[in-house]
Amino acid sequence: MARKKALLLLFDGYCEFEIASAISMLKNTHELHTFGLETTPLKSEAGLTTIPDLTIKDIDINNYDVLIIPGGDLKPIADAHDLFEWVNHFVAKGKTTAAICSGVFILAKAQALNHKHYTVTLSKVQRDFLGCFDEDYYRYQPTVRENNILTAQGHAYVDFAIELKKMIGEVSAEAVEFYQGKGNKLMEQEV
């Protein structure tokens, strides 16, 4: 049986630590492909150089089950209308879509959050300035899951990873303990 596939959006200034646990938790169940607006080298928030595997023009949405959107600097994607339209189509197909921190902006611009509860690591002043967030549905919580969409505060990156894994399948108690830094069953067997 073919492995399921997941997509990770990359853009200049994306925040790599916010998605590290999530992509690690998916490694045994999903083949991960990265994509961007172009396939040119990008610098993450911490200065890691990465090159996306694909662009949105290369992707057949039907071949992917999961979309992960990191937070980071919004300037490089603030006017990426093709990306917003593409994300809208992905979400509309009922596929699992997870965005963290300021990456939730992309879901808002894609109109994927219409009449859905969400969280985002942007202040009310920032949300008002951006003009694409409905305050009636905002919740200040570590994660908010509504149907096929997961949103998270940037500081809740481990909870984000665990909730995403729960959305697509089972997650063991040992995995939760490991990612929360509470223990490592493999190492404890040696003690």
ABEGO torsion letter per residue (X at the ends): XBBBBBBBBBBBGBBAAAAAAAAAAAAAABBBBBBBABABBBBBAAGBBBBBABBAAABBAAABABBBBBBEBAAAAAABAAAAAAAAAAAAAGBBBBBBEAAAAAAAAAGAABGBBBBBBBBAAAAAAAGABBAAABBBBABBBBEABBBBBAAAAAAAAAAAAAAAEBBBAAAAAAAAGAEBAAAAAAX
